[in-house]
Amino acid sequence: MILANSIFVSLLYFSKEQENEKIAFVSISEVYDGFQYKLELEREYEAIKMKSQKHLDSLENIYNVLILDSLDKKSMLEAKKIQLEYHKKSGEFEQSNNLVAEQFKEQIMKQINQYISDFGNEYGYSLIFGANGTGNIMFAQNGLDITKTVIEYINKKYLGK
């Protein structure tokens, strides 16, 4: 499939009759890592994880206190309940955090795609490739890599400048 896409794009490129077509590429991972919105959502995600961890730490502290004081059956049962709740919450938090991380990634990529489209239209590009490090772009002349320019553009656009 990748080979077919590469051949199609190559044919498309060489069949263009206009010599002034602007074609470039960006490194998707660099754009993603350099995007201000991603950095903000990372901080938000870390805050969510921290809140979950504090809740788990509380349960762990209660459990430890109950274990130390568990001279009777009632305390042992209570400690067991807390331990079960800890494991249940731990799984729930992990699942929830993974879902949030995936949603954030989708939001970031959607915004990046929109901004790159805006950039392409604004600066007259016919085609902007996204290089992802898997060999879809094996070679390109230096001037075709617009990654840094695009990172600056999307961050200005995101910040409303």
VMD Tcl script that builds the backbone (N, CA, C; Angstrom):
set m [mol new atoms 483]
animate dup $m
set s [atomselect $m all]
$s set {name element resname resid chain x y z} {
  {N N MET 1 A 0.825 -1.194 0.000}
  {CA C MET 1 A 0.000 0.000 0.000}
  {C C MET 1 A 0.871 1.261 0.000}
  {N N ILE 2 A 1.926 1.238 0.827}
  {CA C ILE 2 A 2.824 2.397 0.881}
  {C C ILE 2 A 3.503 2.578 -0.471}
  {N N LEU 3 A 3.914 1.462 -1.089}
  {CA C LEU 3 A 4.570 1.529 -2.389}
  {C C LEU 3 A 3.610 2.112 -3.422}
  {N N ALA 4 A 2.365 1.661 -3.395}
  {CA C ALA 4 A 1.373 2.179 -4.339}
  {C C ALA 4 A 1.159 3.673 -4.144}
  {N N ASN 5 A 1.087 4.102 -2.881}
  {CA C ASN 5 A 0.935 5.536 -2.601}
  {C C ASN 5 A 2.139 6.322 -3.088}
  {N N SER 6 A 3.334 5.778 -2.870}
  {CA C SER 6 A 4.558 6.455 -3.309}
  {C C SER 6 A 4.592 6.598 -4.819}
  {N N ILE 7 A 4.213 5.542 -5.519}
  {CA C ILE 7 A 4.188 5.587 -6.988}
  {C C ILE 7 A 3.163 6.609 -7.456}
  {N N PHE 8 A 1.981 6.594 -6.827}
  {CA C PHE 8 A 0.937 7.553 -7.204}
  {C C PHE 8 A 1.407 8.992 -7.007}
  {N N VAL 9 A 2.008 9.255 -5.858}
  {CA C VAL 9 A 2.480 10.607 -5.569}
  {C C VAL 9 A 3.591 10.996 -6.537}
  {N N SER 10 A 4.475 10.068 -6.842}
  {CA C SER 10 A 5.550 10.360 -7.800}
  {C C SER 10 A 4.978 10.688 -9.167}
  {N N LEU 11 A 4.017 9.883 -9.603}
  {CA C LEU 11 A 3.381 10.159 -10.896}
  {C C LEU 11 A 2.676 11.503 -10.872}
  {N N LEU 12 A 2.015 11.781 -9.786}
  {CA C LEU 12 A 1.327 13.059 -9.637}
  {C C LEU 12 A 2.327 14.209 -9.730}
  {N N TYR 13 A 3.438 14.064 -9.040}
  {CA C TYR 13 A 4.466 15.100 -9.039}
  {C C TYR 13 A 5.028 15.317 -10.442}
  {N N PHE 14 A 5.392 14.241 -11.127}
  {CA C PHE 14 A 6.021 14.376 -12.433}
  {C C PHE 14 A 5.036 14.716 -13.536}
  {N N SER 15 A 3.750 14.477 -13.309}
  {CA C SER 15 A 2.778 14.794 -14.350}
  {C C SER 15 A 2.303 16.239 -14.272}
  {N N LYS 16 A 2.722 16.949 -13.276}
  {CA C LYS 16 A 2.343 18.361 -13.150}
  {C C LYS 16 A 2.947 19.141 -14.308}
  {N N GLU 17 A 2.142 19.928 -14.948}
  {CA C GLU 17 A 2.632 20.701 -16.077}
  {C C GLU 17 A 3.178 22.047 -15.640}
  {N N GLN 18 A 2.771 22.501 -14.485}
  {CA C GLN 18 A 3.230 23.805 -14.021}
  {C C GLN 18 A 4.560 23.642 -13.304}
  {N N GLU 19 A 5.516 24.456 -13.664}
  {CA C GLU 19 A 6.839 24.357 -13.059}
  {C C GLU 19 A 6.914 25.065 -11.713}
  {N N ASN 20 A 5.945 25.872 -11.372}
  {CA C ASN 20 A 6.013 26.641 -10.130}
  {C C ASN 20 A 5.253 25.984 -8.979}
  {N N GLU 21 A 4.999 24.703 -9.070}
  {CA C GLU 21 A 4.331 23.992 -7.992}
  {C C GLU 21 A 5.252 23.964 -6.771}
  {N N LYS 22 A 4.699 24.287 -5.617}
  {CA C LYS 22 A 5.486 24.243 -4.381}
  {C C LYS 22 A 5.170 22.947 -3.646}
  {N N ILE 23 A 6.209 22.177 -3.401}
  {CA C ILE 23 A 6.083 20.906 -2.700}
  {C C ILE 23 A 7.132 20.892 -1.600}
  {N N ALA 24 A 6.745 20.403 -0.427}
  {CA C ALA 24 A 7.663 20.364 0.706}
  {C C ALA 24 A 7.271 19.217 1.624}
  {N N PHE 25 A 8.032 19.071 2.699}
  {CA C PHE 25 A 7.676 18.076 3.706}
  {C C PHE 25 A 7.985 18.617 5.091}
  {N N VAL 26 A 7.341 18.011 6.087}
  {CA C VAL 26 A 7.614 18.317 7.485}
  {C C VAL 26 A 7.850 17.001 8.220}
  {N N SER 27 A 8.646 17.068 9.251}
  {CA C SER 27 A 8.834 15.925 10.138}
  {C C SER 27 A 7.697 15.971 11.153}
  {N N ILE 28 A 6.788 15.025 11.047}
  {CA C ILE 28 A 5.604 15.019 11.910}
  {C C ILE 28 A 5.993 14.977 13.387}
  {N N SER 29 A 6.976 14.161 13.744}
  {CA C SER 29 A 7.341 14.050 15.165}
  {C C SER 29 A 7.910 15.368 15.689}
  {N N GLU 30 A 8.687 16.078 14.879}
  {CA C GLU 30 A 9.224 17.369 15.312}
  {C C GLU 30 A 8.119 18.408 15.447}
  {N N VAL 31 A 7.197 18.408 14.497}
  {CA C VAL 31 A 6.078 19.353 14.574}
  {C C VAL 31 A 5.243 19.052 15.817}
  {N N TYR 32 A 4.952 17.782 16.033}
  {CA C TYR 32 A 4.156 17.360 17.190}
  {C C TYR 32 A 4.835 17.776 18.495}
  {N N ASP 33 A 6.130 17.472 18.609}
  {CA C ASP 33 A 6.857 17.786 19.841}
  {C C ASP 33 A 7.044 19.284 20.057}
  {N N GLY 34 A 7.082 20.060 18.981}
  {CA C GLY 34 A 7.303 21.491 19.101}
  {C C GLY 34 A 6.042 22.328 19.193}
  {N N PHE 35 A 4.886 21.681 19.159}
  {CA C PHE 35 A 3.611 22.396 19.154}
  {C C PHE 35 A 3.230 22.819 20.577}
  {N N GLN 36 A 3.003 24.088 20.780}
  {CA C GLN 36 A 2.677 24.655 22.097}
  {C C GLN 36 A 1.427 23.996 22.697}
  {N N TYR 37 A 0.435 23.724 21.889}
  {CA C TYR 37 A -0.807 23.090 22.354}
  {C C TYR 37 A -0.499 21.727 22.980}
  {N N LYS 38 A 0.423 20.973 22.375}
  {CA C LYS 38 A 0.819 19.675 22.917}
  {C C LYS 38 A 1.442 19.852 24.297}
  {N N LEU 39 A 2.285 20.864 24.419}
  {CA C LEU 39 A 2.940 21.101 25.710}
  {C C LEU 39 A 1.921 21.455 26.788}
  {N N GLU 40 A 0.907 22.231 26.424}
  {CA C GLU 40 A -0.146 22.587 27.387}
  {C C GLU 40 A -0.964 21.366 27.791}
  {N N LEU 41 A -1.326 20.541 26.803}
  {CA C LEU 41 A -2.106 19.341 27.125}
  {C C LEU 41 A -1.279 18.342 27.927}
  {N N GLU 42 A 0.027 18.303 27.703}
  {CA C GLU 42 A 0.888 17.439 28.524}
  {C C GLU 42 A 0.826 17.851 29.989}
  {N N ARG 43 A 0.880 19.166 30.228}
  {CA C ARG 43 A 0.797 19.646 31.620}
  {C C ARG 43 A -0.566 19.279 32.225}
  {N N GLU 44 A -1.622 19.422 31.441}
  {CA C GLU 44 A -2.960 19.063 31.915}
  {C C GLU 44 A -3.042 17.564 32.216}
  {N N TYR 45 A -2.465 16.767 31.346}
  {CA C TYR 45 A -2.453 15.320 31.529}
  {C C TYR 45 A -1.675 14.937 32.796}
  {N N GLU 46 A -0.536 15.576 33.010}
  {CA C GLU 46 A 0.254 15.301 34.214}
  {C C GLU 46 A -0.534 15.658 35.475}
  {N N ALA 47 A -1.308 16.744 35.432}
  {CA C ALA 47 A -2.132 17.135 36.579}
  {C C ALA 47 A -3.206 16.070 36.849}
  {N N ILE 48 A -3.790 15.540 35.794}
  {CA C ILE 48 A -4.807 14.482 35.937}
  {C C ILE 48 A -4.166 13.246 36.568}
  {N N LYS 49 A -2.998 12.865 36.068}
  {CA C LYS 49 A -2.301 11.695 36.622}
  {C C LYS 49 A -1.922 11.921 38.080}
  {N N MET 50 A -1.504 13.148 38.400}
  {CA C MET 50 A -1.096 13.462 39.772}
  {C C MET 50 A -2.291 13.337 40.721}
  {N N LYS 51 A -3.451 13.804 40.286}
  {CA C LYS 51 A -4.656 13.720 41.113}
  {C C LYS 51 A -5.008 12.252 41.374}
  {N N SER 52 A -4.929 11.444 40.330}
  {CA C SER 52 A -5.198 10.010 40.480}
  {C C SER 52 A -4.206 9.374 41.449}
  {N N GLN 53 A -2.944 9.741 41.304}
  {CA C GLN 53 A -1.904 9.168 42.163}
  {C C GLN 53 A -2.104 9.567 43.624}
  {N N LYS 54 A -2.540 10.808 43.855}
  {CA C LYS 54 A -2.800 11.241 45.241}
  {C C LYS 54 A -3.901 10.398 45.874}
  {N N HIS 55 A -4.930 10.096 45.089}
  {CA C HIS 55 A -6.020 9.263 45.598}
  {C C HIS 55 A -5.487 7.868 45.946}
  {N N LEU 56 A -4.673 7.320 45.069}
  {CA C LEU 56 A -4.101 5.995 45.338}
  {C C LEU 56 A -3.170 6.034 46.541}
  {N N ASP 57 A -2.406 7.090 46.664}
  {CA C ASP 57 A -1.514 7.233 47.823}
  {C C ASP 57 A -2.304 7.278 49.126}
  {N N SER 58 A -3.456 7.961 49.103}
  {CA C SER 58 A -4.316 8.013 50.297}
  {C C SER 58 A -4.776 6.611 50.687}
  {N N LEU 59 A -5.249 5.875 49.693}
  {CA C LEU 59 A -5.703 4.509 49.969}
  {C C LEU 59 A -4.561 3.651 50.514}
  {N N GLU 60 A -3.384 3.828 49.945}
  {CA C GLU 60 A -2.229 3.055 50.404}
  {C C GLU 60 A -1.873 3.413 51.846}
  {N N ASN 61 A -1.944 4.687 52.191}
  {CA C ASN 61 A -1.665 5.114 53.572}
  {C C ASN 61 A -2.681 4.534 54.552}
  {N N ILE 62 A -3.952 4.577 54.165}
  {CA C ILE 62 A -4.999 4.008 55.034}
  {C C ILE 62 A -4.744 2.516 55.219}
  {N N TYR 63 A -4.434 1.838 54.138}
  {CA C TYR 63 A -4.146 0.401 54.195}
  {C C TYR 63 A -2.976 0.121 55.144}
  {N N ASN 64 A -1.905 0.883 55.005}
  {CA C ASN 64 A -0.724 0.671 55.852}
  {C C ASN 64 A -1.042 0.886 57.330}
  {N N VAL 65 A -1.836 1.903 57.635}
  {CA C VAL 65 A -2.231 2.162 59.024}
  {C C VAL 65 A -3.069 1.000 59.546}
  {N N LEU 66 A -4.023 0.531 58.742}
  {CA C LEU 66 A -4.881 -0.579 59.165}
  {C C LEU 66 A -4.078 -1.861 59.384}
  {N N ILE 67 A -3.094 -2.098 58.537}
  {CA C ILE 67 A -2.257 -3.302 58.685}
  {C C ILE 67 A -1.459 -3.231 59.992}
  {N N LEU 68 A -0.942 -2.056 60.295}
  {CA C LEU 68 A -0.167 -1.903 61.537}
  {C C LEU 68 A -1.044 -2.088 62.770}
  {N N ASP 69 A -2.297 -1.672 62.662}
  {CA C ASP 69 A -3.210 -1.750 63.802}
  {C C ASP 69 A -4.130 -2.972 63.748}
  {N N SER 70 A -3.834 -3.906 62.874}
  {CA C SER 70 A -4.773 -5.006 62.656}
  {C C SER 70 A -4.595 -6.140 63.669}
  {N N LEU 71 A -4.998 -5.830 64.883}
  {CA C LEU 71 A -4.945 -6.845 65.925}
  {C C LEU 71 A -6.224 -7.675 65.948}
  {N N ASP 72 A -7.277 -7.142 65.390}
  {CA C ASP 72 A -8.539 -7.892 65.389}
  {C C ASP 72 A -8.996 -8.163 63.958}
  {N N LYS 73 A -10.012 -9.038 63.846}
  {CA C LYS 73 A -10.529 -9.441 62.548}
  {C C LYS 73 A -11.166 -8.283 61.799}
  {N N LYS 74 A -11.811 -7.387 62.524}
  {CA C LYS 74 A -12.494 -6.256 61.893}
  {C C LYS 74 A -11.488 -5.366 61.167}
  {N N SER 75 A -10.369 -5.093 61.782}
  {CA C SER 75 A -9.334 -4.273 61.159}
  {C C SER 75 A -8.743 -4.974 59.941}
  {N N MET 76 A -8.566 -6.305 60.034}
  {CA C MET 76 A -8.039 -7.073 58.908}
  {C C MET 76 A -9.004 -7.030 57.721}
  {N N LEU 77 A -10.294 -7.159 58.006}
  {CA C LEU 77 A -11.292 -7.090 56.928}
  {C C LEU 77 A -11.310 -5.706 56.288}
  {N N GLU 78 A -11.208 -4.697 57.107}
  {CA C GLU 78 A -11.190 -3.322 56.599}
  {C C GLU 78 A -9.946 -3.095 55.727}
  {N N ALA 79 A -8.810 -3.620 56.160}
  {CA C ALA 79 A -7.572 -3.495 55.384}
  {C C ALA 79 A -7.714 -4.217 54.046}
  {N N LYS 80 A -8.341 -5.360 54.053}
  {CA C LYS 80 A -8.551 -6.127 52.819}
  {C C LYS 80 A -9.454 -5.347 51.863}
  {N N LYS 81 A -10.498 -4.708 52.402}
  {CA C LYS 81 A -11.394 -3.891 51.570}
  {C C LYS 81 A -10.634 -2.740 50.922}
  {N N ILE 82 A -9.805 -2.091 51.714}
  {CA C ILE 82 A -9.010 -0.961 51.201}
  {C C ILE 82 A -8.049 -1.459 50.117}
  {N N GLN 83 A -7.446 -2.620 50.337}
  {CA C GLN 83 A -6.523 -3.173 49.345}
  {C C GLN 83 A -7.253 -3.472 48.025}
  {N N LEU 84 A -8.430 -4.042 48.117}
  {CA C LEU 84 A -9.217 -4.318 46.910}
  {C C LEU 84 A -9.616 -3.022 46.200}
  {N N GLU 85 A -10.016 -2.024 46.975}
  {CA C GLU 85 A -10.383 -0.741 46.379}
  {C C GLU 85 A -9.177 -0.110 45.689}
  {N N TYR 86 A -8.009 -0.237 46.322}
  {CA C TYR 86 A -6.777 0.305 45.738}
  {C C TYR 86 A -6.530 -0.311 44.353}
  {N N HIS 87 A -6.601 -1.620 44.266}
  {CA C HIS 87 A -6.340 -2.310 42.994}
  {C C HIS 87 A -7.397 -1.954 41.949}
  {N N LYS 88 A -8.636 -1.861 42.385}
  {CA C LYS 88 A -9.717 -1.491 41.469}
  {C C LYS 88 A -9.495 -0.069 40.935}
  {N N LYS 89 A -9.238 0.860 41.834}
  {CA C LYS 89 A -9.031 2.261 41.438}
  {C C LYS 89 A -7.779 2.407 40.567}
  {N N SER 90 A -6.754 1.662 40.893}
  {CA C SER 90 A -5.518 1.715 40.115}
  {C C SER 90 A -5.793 1.344 38.655}
  {N N GLY 91 A -6.538 0.280 38.448}
  {CA C GLY 91 A -6.912 -0.143 37.092}
  {C C GLY 91 A -7.795 0.884 36.395}
  {N N GLU 92 A -8.768 1.418 37.143}
  {CA C GLU 92 A -9.664 2.424 36.569}
  {C C GLU 92 A -8.897 3.683 36.162}
  {N N PHE 93 A -7.984 4.125 37.031}
  {CA C PHE 93 A -7.205 5.333 36.745}
  {C C PHE 93 A -6.296 5.113 35.537}
  {N N GLU 94 A -5.685 3.942 35.468}
  {CA C GLU 94 A -4.807 3.657 34.332}
  {C C GLU 94 A -5.597 3.681 33.021}
  {N N GLN 95 A -6.754 3.053 33.033}
  {CA C GLN 95 A -7.607 3.029 31.843}
  {C C GLN 95 A -8.069 4.441 31.483}
  {N N SER 96 A -8.488 5.191 32.460}
  {CA C SER 96 A -8.945 6.561 32.237}
  {C C SER 96 A -7.814 7.440 31.715}
  {N N ASN 97 A -6.634 7.318 32.317}
  {CA C ASN 97 A -5.484 8.110 31.884}
  {C C ASN 97 A -5.091 7.776 30.445}
  {N N ASN 98 A -5.141 6.497 30.087}
  {CA C ASN 98 A -4.830 6.098 28.707}
  {C C ASN 98 A -5.839 6.691 27.724}
  {N N LEU 99 A -7.097 6.709 28.108}
  {CA C LEU 99 A -8.138 7.279 27.255}
  {C C LEU 99 A -7.924 8.783 27.073}
  {N N VAL 100 A -7.619 9.470 28.154}
  {CA C VAL 100 A -7.359 10.911 28.083}
  {C C VAL 100 A -6.142 11.183 27.194}
  {N N ALA 101 A -5.089 10.397 27.354}
  {CA C ALA 101 A -3.877 10.576 26.541}
  {C C ALA 101 A -4.200 10.403 25.059}
  {N N GLU 102 A -4.998 9.410 24.725}
  {CA C GLU 102 A -5.383 9.175 23.327}
  {C C GLU 102 A -6.239 10.318 22.786}
  {N N GLN 103 A -7.181 10.799 23.600}
  {CA C GLN 103 A -8.022 11.926 23.176}
  {C C GLN 103 A -7.180 13.184 22.955}
  {N N PHE 104 A -6.237 13.431 23.847}
  {CA C PHE 104 A -5.356 14.595 23.699}
  {C C PHE 104 A -4.537 14.480 22.415}
  {N N LYS 105 A -4.008 13.287 22.139}
  {CA C LYS 105 A -3.209 13.088 20.924}
  {C C LYS 105 A -4.053 13.357 19.681}
  {N N GLU 106 A -5.282 12.873 19.671}
  {CA C GLU 106 A -6.182 13.111 18.537}
  {C C GLU 106 A -6.466 14.609 18.370}
  {N N GLN 107 A -6.701 15.299 19.483}
  {CA C GLN 107 A -6.953 16.747 19.419}
  {C C GLN 107 A -5.742 17.485 18.854}
  {N N ILE 108 A -4.566 17.101 19.303}
  {CA C ILE 108 A -3.333 17.749 18.856}
  {C C ILE 108 A -3.136 17.525 17.361}
  {N N MET 109 A -3.272 16.277 16.909}
  {CA C MET 109 A -3.067 15.974 15.487}
  {C C MET 109 A -4.114 16.648 14.613}
  {N N LYS 110 A -5.332 16.725 15.091}
  {CA C LYS 110 A -6.380 17.411 14.326}
  {C C LYS 110 A -6.015 18.885 14.146}
  {N N GLN 111 A -5.529 19.506 15.210}
  {CA C GLN 111 A -5.156 20.915 15.141}
  {C C GLN 111 A -3.927 21.115 14.251}
  {N N ILE 112 A -2.945 20.235 14.373}
  {CA C ILE 112 A -1.752 20.307 13.518}
  {C C ILE 112 A -2.148 20.193 12.050}
  {N N ASN 113 A -2.987 19.224 11.733}
  {CA C ASN 113 A -3.414 19.041 10.344}
  {C C ASN 113 A -4.115 20.286 9.811}
  {N N GLN 114 A -4.958 20.893 10.635}
  {CA C GLN 114 A -5.655 22.101 10.204}
  {C C GLN 114 A -4.677 23.240 9.967}
  {N N TYR 115 A -3.744 23.422 10.882}
  {CA C TYR 115 A -2.777 24.509 10.745}
  {C C TYR 115 A -1.844 24.295 9.556}
  {N N ILE 116 A -1.446 23.051 9.299}
  {CA C ILE 116 A -0.598 22.792 8.134}
  {C C ILE 116 A -1.388 23.049 6.852}
  {N N SER 117 A -2.648 22.700 6.849}
  {CA C SER 117 A -3.498 23.013 5.702}
  {C C SER 117 A -3.592 24.530 5.506}
  {N N ASP 118 A -3.803 25.259 6.586}
  {CA C ASP 118 A -3.841 26.728 6.520}
  {C C ASP 118 A -2.515 27.274 5.987}
  {N N PHE 119 A -1.401 26.723 6.495}
  {CA C PHE 119 A -0.071 27.146 6.070}
  {C C PHE 119 A 0.101 26.912 4.569}
  {N N GLY 120 A -0.260 25.719 4.113}
  {CA C GLY 120 A -0.142 25.376 2.696}
  {C C GLY 120 A -0.936 26.311 1.815}
  {N N ASN 121 A -2.153 26.605 2.221}
  {CA C ASN 121 A -2.993 27.524 1.448}
  {C C ASN 121 A -2.430 28.943 1.466}
  {N N GLU 122 A -2.012 29.385 2.632}
  {CA C GLU 122 A -1.513 30.748 2.780}
  {C C GLU 122 A -0.226 30.987 1.990}
  {N N TYR 123 A 0.634 29.971 1.921}
  {CA C TYR 123 A 1.927 30.138 1.257}
  {C C TYR 123 A 2.000 29.468 -0.111}
  {N N GLY 124 A 0.872 29.034 -0.637}
  {CA C GLY 124 A 0.800 28.538 -2.004}
  {C C GLY 124 A 1.417 27.180 -2.265}
  {N N TYR 125 A 1.383 26.290 -1.300}
  {CA C TYR 125 A 1.911 24.945 -1.512}
  {C C TYR 125 A 0.864 24.082 -2.185}
  {N N SER 126 A 1.316 23.272 -3.121}
  {CA C SER 126 A 0.436 22.301 -3.770}
  {C C SER 126 A 0.369 21.017 -2.962}
  {N N LEU 127 A 1.475 20.709 -2.276}
  {CA C LEU 127 A 1.571 19.445 -1.566}
  {C C LEU 127 A 2.574 19.578 -0.423}
  {N N ILE 128 A 2.180 19.133 0.762}
  {CA C ILE 128 A 3.100 19.068 1.901}
  {C C ILE 128 A 3.039 17.638 2.433}
  {N N PHE 129 A 4.169 16.949 2.343}
  {CA C PHE 129 A 4.262 15.586 2.848}
  {C C PHE 129 A 4.518 15.619 4.347}
  {N N GLY 130 A 4.076 14.577 5.028}
  {CA C GLY 130 A 4.382 14.395 6.440}
  {C C GLY 130 A 5.327 13.223 6.595}
  {N N ALA 131 A 6.565 13.493 6.915}
  {CA C ALA 131 A 7.555 12.431 7.123}
  {C C ALA 131 A 7.427 11.925 8.555}
  {N N ASN 132 A 7.298 10.608 8.690}
  {CA C ASN 132 A 7.127 10.045 10.027}
  {C C ASN 132 A 8.247 9.098 10.429}
  {N N GLY 133 A 9.322 9.075 9.656}
  {CA C GLY 133 A 10.471 8.265 10.028}
  {C C GLY 133 A 10.379 6.805 9.646}
  {N N THR 134 A 9.375 6.428 8.861}
  {CA C THR 134 A 9.245 5.022 8.465}
  {C C THR 134 A 9.652 4.801 7.014}
  {N N GLY 135 A 10.328 5.754 6.434}
  {CA C GLY 135 A 10.832 5.572 5.083}
  {C C GLY 135 A 9.933 6.091 3.990}
  {N N ASN 136 A 8.873 6.800 4.344}
  {CA C ASN 136 A 8.006 7.307 3.293}
  {C C ASN 136 A 8.661 8.435 2.504}
  {N N ILE 137 A 9.650 9.099 3.087}
  {CA C ILE 137 A 10.476 10.055 2.353}
  {C C ILE 137 A 11.917 9.631 2.625}
  {N N MET 138 A 12.555 9.116 1.596}
  {CA C MET 138 A 13.914 8.599 1.749}
  {C C MET 138 A 14.962 9.679 1.491}
  {N N PHE 139 A 14.632 10.643 0.645}
  {CA C PHE 139 A 15.548 11.724 0.336}
  {C C PHE 139 A 14.746 12.932 -0.115}
  {N N ALA 140 A 15.204 14.082 0.284}
  {CA C ALA 140 A 14.635 15.344 -0.195}
  {C C ALA 140 A 15.722 16.408 -0.109}
  {N N GLN 141 A 15.702 17.319 -1.041}
  {CA C GLN 141 A 16.658 18.416 -1.000}
  {C C GLN 141 A 16.407 19.243 0.252}
  {N N ASN 142 A 17.470 19.872 0.752}
  {CA C ASN 142 A 17.379 20.627 2.003}
  {C C ASN 142 A 16.256 21.648 2.012}
  {N N GLY 143 A 16.059 22.350 0.937}
  {CA C GLY 143 A 15.055 23.400 0.900}
  {C C GLY 143 A 13.620 22.912 0.984}
  {N N LEU 144 A 13.414 21.614 0.822}
  {CA C LEU 144 A 12.059 21.075 0.870}
  {C C LEU 144 A 11.572 20.807 2.290}
  {N N ASP 145 A 12.477 20.781 3.262}
  {CA C ASP 145 A 12.104 20.543 4.659}
  {C C ASP 145 A 11.686 21.872 5.288}
  {N N ILE 146 A 10.400 22.006 5.545}
  {CA C ILE 146 A 9.855 23.248 6.114}
  {C C ILE 146 A 9.395 23.050 7.557}
  {N N THR 147 A 9.932 22.041 8.215}
  {CA C THR 147 A 9.496 21.682 9.568}
  {C C THR 147 A 9.591 22.861 10.536}
  {N N LYS 148 A 10.745 23.509 10.608}
  {CA C LYS 148 A 10.925 24.607 11.568}
  {C C LYS 148 A 9.983 25.770 11.256}
  {N N THR 149 A 9.827 26.069 9.988}
  {CA C THR 149 A 8.924 27.151 9.581}
  {C C THR 149 A 7.494 26.829 9.986}
  {N N VAL 150 A 7.098 25.577 9.788}
  {CA C VAL 150 A 5.736 25.158 10.137}
  {C C VAL 150 A 5.534 25.191 11.650}
  {N N ILE 151 A 6.524 24.773 12.424}
  {CA C ILE 151 A 6.404 24.811 13.891}
  {C C ILE 151 A 6.185 26.259 14.347}
  {N N GLU 152 A 6.974 27.175 13.815}
  {CA C GLU 152 A 6.793 28.595 14.160}
  {C C GLU 152 A 5.401 29.074 13.773}
  {N N TYR 153 A 4.960 28.705 12.583}
  {CA C TYR 153 A 3.652 29.130 12.075}
  {C C TYR 153 A 2.512 28.604 12.960}
  {N N ILE 154 A 2.534 27.296 13.259}
  {CA C ILE 154 A 1.407 26.738 14.023}
  {C C ILE 154 A 1.363 27.274 15.440}
  {N N ASN 155 A 2.536 27.532 16.030}
  {CA C ASN 155 A 2.550 28.088 17.377}
  {C C ASN 155 A 2.041 29.525 17.393}
  {N N LYS 156 A 2.411 30.310 16.388}
  {CA C LYS 156 A 1.880 31.679 16.293}
  {C C LYS 156 A 0.378 31.634 16.088}
  {N N LYS 157 A -0.064 30.752 15.217}
  {CA C LYS 157 A -1.498 30.634 14.937}
  {C C LYS 157 A -2.254 30.196 16.199}
  {N N TYR 158 A -1.683 29.221 16.913}
  {CA C TYR 158 A -2.317 28.727 18.129}
  {C C TYR 158 A -2.408 29.825 19.186}
  {N N LEU 159 A -1.354 30.627 19.295}
  {CA C LEU 159 A -1.336 31.685 20.293}
  {C C LEU 159 A -2.079 32.939 19.837}
  {N N GLY 160 A -2.654 32.875 18.638}
  {CA C GLY 160 A -3.479 33.982 18.139}
  {C C GLY 160 A -2.678 35.159 17.623}
  {N N LYS 161 A -1.463 34.918 17.205}
  {CA C LYS 161 A -0.618 36.009 16.700}
  {C C LYS 161 A -0.703 36.111 15.199}
}
mol reanalyze $m
mol bondsrecalc $m
mol representation Tube
mol addrep $m
